[in-house]
């Protein structure tokens, strides 16, 4: 029996289908150890902790005996996978507690935020942490193209940077048909915060000046800059060209994505960009920026959509205009996306890739997005 312990700040919905797929295999057991329950902003935007299989042991690191119990899992057969351990104290404490352990340890991490004056400092800190602690890790499951580039840039040896991501069970997605005789619907879904680049999206949308009878933009979510953005585009809201809607729970969010004609994620910084990968699983084309970790999946096939430079209003305007004028994808084209992404980036396939790396059966598998079916 191979026992895997995943250390996380909070239960990550992005990893739920992947962990459930591992837990469903014979000869594997999975423990999820977290610092806290899903809270606040995450809950508001549909994150839930009840999406994990009952066969996954869930432990809270704040309980006095849990840390000691997990640190005792230190045999060669034990595998520990850490997320957020450079920035979250209890996960970091567990990593240090296993310092002299013969167990196998890996990181599962997104790229750090490069923005602002703190960006270079974060990079230097990550480089120093790798220099001092990297020898304890067998490798880094680097999330998305940005993650791969980032960890290579801080001098993690190339063979230890394993291209990875967040993966879903395609059977968990609803089948929703696009309503007929409706204007072209463009959807942003997520937190309404500066790093999502919504100011640039609204600037691009204003340039297009499309009639709401032709197309409308919906921003679904909440956040600290929502009121400011609503005031800035009041005239667009009055005409119906822009619609702000409240965040919804997970299943309803996927239904909204499935019924959209285009999902846009104009982020200045996104470790992955789950709405993009969920959209592709649902057959909805996307536009995202090159600062999204998920960008290589969009670029893997022309039907998936377009990647534009971050903060480039002109490029975003042209991409949205092209999508609107081309019109909604046919059901056949959407089904093609669903099948390609569902087969190539499903949680079950990711588990096989993951286990091959854990067990050392391979040293250089290509990223899963480089081997999508045609």
C-alpha positions in Angstrom: 0.0 0.0 0.0 1.4 3.4 -1.0 0.3 6.2 1.3 0.3 9.7 0.1 -0.1 12.7 2.3 -1.1 16.0 0.7 -0.3 19.1 2.8 -2.3 22.2 1.9 -3.3 25.6 3.4 -7.0 24.9 2.8 -8.7 22.0 1.0 -8.1 22.9 -2.7 -11.1 22.3 -4.9 -8.7 22.5 -7.8 -7.1 19.3 -6.6 -10.3 17.5 -5.5 -11.0 15.4 -8.6 -7.3 14.4 -8.9 -7.1 13.3 -5.2 -10.4 11.5 -5.5 -9.0 9.6 -8.6 -5.9 8.5 -6.6 -8.0 7.5 -3.6 -10.1 5.3 -5.9 -7.2 3.2 -7.0 -6.2 -0.1 -5.4 -3.0 -0.1 -3.2 -3.2 3.7 -2.6 -4.4 5.6 0.4 -4.7 9.4 0.5 -4.6 11.8 3.5 -5.4 15.5 3.1 -3.8 17.6 5.9 -4.8 21.3 5.9 -4.3 24.3 8.1 -7.9 25.6 7.9 -11.3 24.9 6.5 -12.5 26.7 3.3 -13.3 30.2 4.4 -14.4 33.7 3.4 -13.8 34.7 -0.2 -13.3 31.1 -1.3 -16.6 30.0 0.1 -18.4 33.0 -1.5 -17.0 31.9 -4.9 -18.2 28.3 -4.7 -15.3 26.5 -3.0 -16.6 23.5 -0.9 -14.8 21.0 1.3 -17.4 18.2 0.8 -16.2 17.4 -2.7 -13.6 15.0 -1.5 -14.1 11.3 -1.5 -15.0 9.7 1.9 -12.1 7.4 1.4 -9.7 10.4 1.8 -8.6 10.9 5.3 -8.9 14.6 6.2 -6.9 16.0 9.1 -6.6 19.5 10.5 -3.1 20.6 11.3 -4.2 22.9 14.1 -5.1 19.8 16.3 -2.3 19.2 18.7 -1.6 15.5 17.9 -2.0 15.6 14.1 1.3 17.2 13.3 3.2 14.6 15.3 1.1 11.8 13.8 2.0 12.9 10.3 5.7 13.5 11.0 5.8 9.8 12.1 5.0 8.8 8.6 8.6 8.8 7.7 9.4 5.4 6.1 10.7 5.0 2.6 7.2 4.0 1.5 5.6 7.3 2.6 5.1 10.1 0.1 4.4 13.7 1.1 3.3 16.4 -1.3 3.4 20.0 -0.1 1.5 23.0 -1.5 2.0 26.5 -0.1 4.7 25.4 2.3 6.9 28.5 1.8 4.1 30.8 2.9 1.9 28.9 5.4 3.4 28.1 8.8 1.9 24.8 9.7 2.6 23.2 6.3 6.1 24.7 6.6 6.5 23.1 10.1 5.5 19.7 8.7 8.0 20.0 5.9 10.8 20.8 8.4 9.6 18.0 10.7 10.3 15.5 8.0 13.8 17.0 7.3 15.7 13.8 8.2 13.0 11.4 7.0 13.7 8.8 4.3 10.2 9.4 2.9 9.8 10.9 -0.6 8.8 14.5 -0.6 7.5 16.7 -3.5 6.2 20.2 -4.0 2.9 20.9 -5.9 3.0 24.6 -6.6 2.0 27.5 -8.8 4.4 30.2 -9.8 4.9 33.1 -7.4 3.4 36.5 -8.1 5.9 38.5 -10.1 4.1 41.9 -9.9 5.2 45.1 -8.3 8.3 45.8 -6.3 7.7 42.7 -4.2 7.9 40.4 -7.2 11.7 40.3 -7.5 11.9 39.8 -3.7 9.6 36.9 -3.8 11.8 35.4 -6.6 15.0 35.9 -4.5 13.3 34.4 -1.4 12.2 31.3 -3.5 15.6 30.9 -4.9 17.2 31.0 -1.4 14.6 28.6 -0.1 15.4 26.1 -2.9 19.1 26.5 -2.3 18.7 25.7 1.4 15.8 23.2 1.3 15.6 21.9 -2.2 17.7 18.8 -1.6 14.9 17.5 0.6 12.6 17.4 -2.4 12.5 14.8 -5.2 10.8 17.2 -7.5 8.3 20.0 -8.1 4.9 19.4 -9.7 4.9 22.8 -11.3 1.4 24.2 -12.1 1.0 25.3 -15.7 3.5 27.0 -18.1 4.2 29.8 -15.7 5.0 27.3 -12.9 7.5 25.5 -15.2 9.2 28.7 -16.2 9.3 30.0 -12.7 10.9 27.0 -11.0 13.4 26.6 -13.7 14.3 30.3 -13.3 15.1 29.8 -9.6 17.6 27.1 -10.5 15.5 24.0 -9.8 17.3 21.3 -12.0 15.4 20.8 -15.2 14.7 17.1 -14.5 13.1 18.0 -11.2 10.6 20.4 -12.7 7.6 18.3 -13.6 5.0 20.1 -15.8 1.6 19.7 -14.1 -1.7 21.4 -13.4 -5.2 21.0 -12.0 -7.2 18.2 -13.5 -10.9 17.3 -13.5 -13.2 14.3 -13.9 -15.0 15.0 -17.2 -18.0 13.1 -16.0 -18.6 15.7 -13.4 -19.4 18.5 -15.9 -23.0 19.2 -16.9 -24.3 19.1 -20.5 -26.0 22.4 -21.1 -27.1 23.6 -24.5 -26.7 27.2 -25.5 -30.0 29.0 -25.6 -31.1 29.8 -29.2 -31.8 33.4 -30.4 -29.7 35.0 -27.7 -27.0 37.7 -28.1 -23.4 36.5 -28.0 -22.6 36.0 -24.3 -19.1 36.7 -23.0 -18.5 35.6 -19.4 -15.9 36.5 -16.8 -16.3 34.4 -13.7 -14.2 34.8 -10.5 -13.0 37.2 -7.9 -13.3 40.9 -8.9 -9.9 42.0 -7.8 -7.1 44.1 -9.6 -5.0 41.1 -10.6 -7.8 39.8 -12.8 -7.3 42.7 -15.2 -11.0 43.6 -15.5 -10.2 47.3 -16.1 -8.5 46.2 -19.3 -11.4 44.0 -20.2 -13.9 46.8 -19.8 -11.6 49.2 -21.7 -11.6 46.7 -24.6 -15.3 46.2 -24.4 -16.0 50.0 -24.4 -13.8 50.3 -27.6 -16.0 47.7 -29.4 -19.2 49.6 -28.7 -21.4 46.7 -29.7 -25.1 46.7 -29.4 -26.4 44.5 -26.5 -28.6 42.9 -29.2 -25.4 41.6 -30.7 -23.3 40.7 -27.7 -23.1 41.4 -23.9 -20.4 41.0 -21.3 -21.3 39.4 -17.9 -19.0 39.7 -14.9 -19.9 37.1 -12.4 -18.3 37.4 -9.0 -17.6 39.7 -6.1 -14.6 41.6 -4.7 -13.2 44.9 -3.4 -13.3 46.7 -6.7 -16.7 45.6 -7.9 -18.5 48.9 -6.8 -15.8 51.0 -8.5 -16.1 49.1 -11.8 -19.9 49.3 -11.7 -19.7 53.1 -11.3 -17.2 53.3 -14.2 -19.4 51.5 -16.6 -22.9 52.7 -15.5 -23.9 53.7 -19.0 -23.0 50.2 -20.3 -25.0 48.6 -17.5 -28.0 50.8 -18.4 -28.0 49.6 -22.0 -27.5 46.0 -21.0 -24.1 45.8 -22.7 -22.5 44.9 -19.3 -24.1 42.8 -16.6 -22.7 42.3 -13.1 -24.0 39.2 -11.4 -23.4 37.7 -8.0 -21.1 34.7 -7.4 -22.8 31.3 -7.4 -22.0 27.9 -6.1 -19.8 25.4 -7.9 -22.5 23.5 -10.0 -24.3 26.7 -11.0 -21.0 28.3 -12.0 -20.2 25.4 -14.4 -23.7 25.7 -15.9 -23.1 29.4 -16.5 -19.8 28.6 -18.2 -21.4 25.9 -20.3 -24.1 28.2 -21.6 -21.6 31.1 -22.4 -20.3 31.6 -25.9 -16.9 32.7 -24.7 -15.1 32.8 -21.4 -12.5 35.6 -20.9 -9.8 35.6 -18.2 -7.7 38.8 -18.7 -5.4 38.2 -15.6 -2.3 40.1 -14.8 -1.2 37.1 -12.8 -2.9 33.7 -12.4 -1.1 30.6 -11.2 -3.5 28.4 -13.2 -6.9 29.9 -14.2 -9.5 27.2 -13.3 -12.4 28.9 -15.2 -10.4 28.4 -18.4 -9.8 24.7 -18.0 -13.4 24.2 -16.8 -14.6 26.1 -19.9 -12.7 23.8 -22.2 -14.0 20.7 -20.4 -17.5 22.2 -21.1 -16.7 22.9 -24.8 -16.7 26.7 -24.4 -13.8 28.6 -26.2 -11.7 31.0 -24.2 -9.5 34.1 -24.3 -6.9 34.4 -21.6 -3.6 36.2 -21.1 -0.1 34.9 -21.2 0.1 35.4 -17.4 -2.3 32.5 -16.9 -0.7 29.2 -16.0 -3.3 27.4 -18.1 -2.3 29.3 -21.3 -0.4 26.3 -22.8 -3.7 24.3 -22.9 -5.4 27.1 -24.8 -2.5 27.2 -27.3 -2.5 23.4 -27.7 -5.2 23.6 -30.3 -6.6 26.5 -32.4 -10.2 25.5 -31.5 -9.6 26.2 -27.8 -9.3 30.0 -28.2 -6.7 32.7 -28.0 -3.9 33.8 -25.7 -3.2 37.5 -25.6 -0.4 39.5 -23.9 -1.4 40.7 -20.4 -2.5 44.4 -20.1 -2.7 44.7 -23.9 -6.1 46.3 -24.5 -5.6 46.4 -28.3 -4.9 42.6 -28.5 -7.8 41.9 -26.2 -10.2 44.1 -28.3 -9.2 42.4 -31.5 -9.6 38.9 -30.0 -13.0 39.6 -28.6 -14.1 41.2 -31.8 -13.0 38.3 -33.8 -14.9 35.8 -31.6 -18.1 37.8 -31.7 -18.0 38.3 -35.5 -17.2 34.6 -36.0 -20.3 33.7 -34.0 -21.1 31.0 -31.5 -19.4 27.6 -31.9 -21.6 24.8 -33.3 -22.4 21.9 -31.0 -20.0 19.8 -33.1 -17.1 22.1 -32.4 -17.9 22.3 -28.7 -18.1 18.5 -28.6 -14.6 18.4 -30.2 -13.2 20.5 -27.4 -14.9 18.5 -24.7 -13.6 15.2 -26.1 -10.1 16.5 -26.6 -9.7 18.1 -23.2 -11.7 15.4 -21.4 -9.5 12.6 -22.7 -6.2 14.4 -22.6 -6.4 16.4 -19.3 -8.7 14.2 -17.2 -7.9 13.4 -13.6 -7.4 9.7 -14.3 -4.7 10.4 -16.9 -3.0 12.9 -14.7 -2.8 10.2 -11.9 -0.9 7.8 -14.2 1.5 10.6 -15.1 1.9 11.6 -11.4 2.5 8.1 -10.2 5.1 7.4 -12.9 7.1 10.4 -11.6 6.6 9.4 -7.9 8.0 6.0 -8.5 10.8 7.1 -10.8 9.6 5.1 -13.8 10.4 8.0 -16.0 12.6 11.1 -15.9 11.2 13.1 -18.8 7.6 12.7 -19.7 6.2 15.6 -21.8 3.6 17.8 -20.2 0.1 16.4 -20.6 -1.0 19.4 -22.7 1.7 18.6 -25.2 0.1 15.1 -25.8 -3.5 16.0 -26.3 -5.4 13.9 -28.8 -6.0 15.6 -32.2 
